[in-house]
Amino acid sequence: MSDLLIRHADPTDVDAVLLFWRAAAEGVSISDDHDGVARLLSRDPESLLLAERDGVLAGTVIAGFDGWRCSAYRLAVHPGHRRQGIATALTEAAEQRFTALGGRRVDAMVLEANDGAHHAWAAAGYHREDHWRRWVKPL
């Protein structure tokens, strides 16, 4: 993986990330627009991690920490780059960020129907907690 670069996204990456998610991520979020990602980077500039290979975006993960909980979202690897350790490298980078910030547990948002993601998170040592359910309300 020596040719893999993991870096923090910056505001110039927003449009490329949104295009990438259309090709590589499962599902759509209400925040998947320019303003949503720009707001994320404004609030927490180191939260969006990008994996690049030869200057090409190959994967992403949002590693958000609010001082209480560590939350991982949008772990996505481009279909042409899967099964090359990119998700593992991104997960490890997110965990290193959380540890440095004093985090103690990571909650990963994973779509119920995304079996590939279930396997990736399980391989990274995560387990499903069936006694929790996510409740949402769009604002």
NUZA-678350 format. One line per 8 residues: number of its first residue (from 1); their letters; for each residue x, y, z of C-alpha. Coordinates in steps of 0.001 Angstrom, whole numbers, plus 524288, in hexadecimal, padded with zeros to 5 digits. Layout:
! residues N
NUM = a = X:Y:Z; ...
//
This chain:
! residues 139
1 = msdllirh = 80000:80000:80000; 80BDA:808EB:7FF26; 805F7:80F8A:7F336; 7F98B:812D0:7FAB4; 7F8A0:8209F:80022; 7EEC5:82393:80ACE; 7EC60:831F3:80D1B; 7E243:83B4C:81278
9 = adptdvda = 7D8E0:840EE:80895; 7D8C9:84F88:80678; 7CE4B:85869:800D3; 7D38A:856A4:7F302; 7D05A:8480C:7F3FB; 7C1C4:84977:7F69C; 7BCA7:847E0:7E8BA; 7C5DC:83C80:7E5CC
17 = vllfwraa = 7C18F:835A0:7F246; 7B33A:83730:7EEC0; 7B5B2:8316F:7E137; 7BD97:82677:7E75B; 7B288:822F7:7F0B1; 7A925:821B7:7E541; 7B1F5:8172F:7DF92; 7B713:810AA:7EBE1
25 = aegvsisd = 7ADC8:8129C:7F755; 7A117:80BBA:7FA4B; 7952A:813E8:7FD29; 7932C:8227D:7FDA6; 79321:82B85:80956; 78BEE:8384B:80B04; 79962:83E89:80CF1; 79EF9:839A1:80013
33 = dhdgvarl = 79FFB:846DD:7F9BE; 7AA48:8516E:7F882; 7A567:8591E:80436; 7A4BC:84D08:80CD8; 7B2A4:84892:80A29; 7B7EF:8567A:80AA3; 7B169:85857:817E5; 7B79D:84BBB:81CD2
41 = lsrdpesl = 7C518:85071:818BF; 7C2C2:85DD2:81E99; 7BE9A:8581F:82BA1; 7C8BE:84D2F:82C3D; 7D34A:84EE1:821CA; 7D9CC:841C2:824B0; 7CD7C:8396A:824C1; 7CCD8:83565:81677
49 = llaerdgv = 7D7EA:82C38:812F0; 7DB22:8295F:804BF; 7E303:81E0D:7FF6C; 7E9F0:820CD:7F298; 7F1AA:817E9:7E9E3; 7F9B7:81E55:7DF22; 7F248:82B02:7E157; 7E510:82467:7DF50
57 = lagtviag = 7DAD8:8242F:7EA13; 7D92D:815F4:7EE0B; 7D21A:816B7:7FB21; 7CC31:81F23:805C4; 7C7ED:81EA8:813D5; 7C230:82912:81C97; 7C828:827F4:82A30; 7C01A:8312C:83272
65 = fdgwrcsa = 7C230:83392:840E8; 7B961:83C72:848D7; 7C0E6:83B3A:85592; 7B811:8303B:85A1E; 7B6E6:8265F:84F1A; 7BF2C:8221C:843B5; 7B6F3:8202A:83790; 7BB20:81A48:82AA5
73 = yrlavhpg = 7B336:81D07:81E72; 7B4DC:81BE3:80FDA; 7BF38:81150:80F9B; 7BF64:80F7F:800F6; 7C92B:809A0:7F791; 7C7FC:80B01:7E8ED; 7C3BD:7FE0C:7E2C1; 7D03E:7FD9E:7DAA9
81 = hrrqgiat = 7D8A9:7FE7F:7E6EB; 7D1B3:7F519:7F007; 7D840:7E9B0:7F6D8; 7E554:7F0B8:7F6F3; 7E5AB:7F4A6:8054F; 7E0A5:8027C:80352; 7D505:8010A:80C89; 7DE21:7FB57:816BF
89 = alteaaeq = 7E7B0:806A2:8154A; 7DCB3:81098:81654; 7D6D8:809E5:82233; 7E41B:80996:828E0; 7E654:81806:825C8; 7D903:81B5A:82B7C; 7DBEC:81373:837B6; 7E90D:81A47:83952
97 = rftalggr = 7E21A:82766:83874; 7D825:8233F:84295; 7E285:81E2C:84BDC; 7EA47:82ADC:84ABD; 7DDE8:83281:84E0A; 7DB1A:82A1E:85A11; 7D031:821FB:85431; 7CCBD:81503:85A6F
105 = rvdamvle = 7C344:80E60:85122; 7BFC1:80FB0:842D7; 7B1D9:80F2B:83DE1; 7B188:80BD5:82F72; 7A59E:80F45:82753; 7A359:803CC:81E23; 797B1:801D1:81546; 78FDF:7F5CF:818FC
113 = andgahha = 78F8B:7F091:80B10; 79DFB:7F2D0:80811; 7A37D:7E533:80A34; 7B0CA:7E8FB:804CF; 7B1FC:7F391:80F10; 7ADEF:7EA13:819BF; 7B946:7E139:815F9; 7C2EF:7EC91:81547
121 = waaagyhr = 7BF47:7F1DA:822A2; 7BF57:7E436:828A9; 7CCD6:7E19C:822ED; 7D177:7EE16:829A2; 7CCC7:7E8EA:836D1; 7BF89:7EF9D:837B3; 7B319:7E8BF:83BC8; 7A4CD:7EBBC:83A27
129 = edhwrrwv = 79CFE:7F057:845E9; 78F14:7EC18:8437F; 78998:7F269:84FB9; 78B74:80023:849D7; 783A6:80661:83EFA; 785FC:81345:8385C; 77AF0:81D29:83970; 77B42:8289F:8300F
137 = kpl = 773C3:834FB:82D01; 77765:83D90:82168; 77858:84BE3:82506
//
